[in-house]
Amino acid sequence: MIAGMMKKQHIAKRHCRLFILAAAFICSLAIADAFGAFSNFRNPSIAAAAVKTERAIITVEGMSCANCAKGIKALLKRTPGVITAEVSFERREAVVDYDADQTSREKIVEAINKLGYKASVKQ
């Protein structure tokens, strides 16, 4: 009987310690939040503001169907520095937003040309 009571007290103490640790953790998060430590996570435009984003409109010749555009888009999305890419078979162009510190219009054009298309910067 005494052993059972001691075991219950031990469990109660452990739960109390866990509760105190959880409360301390939550308080530390609240304090960090109050000082703006997590502001970039809530507002991605602030975090993205550090990236020097530029847009390139690239003319692409040699596409014969919508699957060609899908292939070019897949390549561009895997290209380091490319943030977004939209490729239109109908307009024969690619619109690419990229981080100018990581890549350039010329590198993007070169990547498309390596696929066998003829790409050139429109804007």
Secondary structure, 3 states (H helix, E strand, C coil): CHHHHHHHHHHHHHHHHHHHHHHHHHHHHHHHHHCCCCHHHHCHHHHHCCCCEEEEEEEEECCCCHHHHHHHHHHHHHCCCEEEEEEECCCCEEEEEEECCCCCHHHHHHHHHHCCCEEEECC
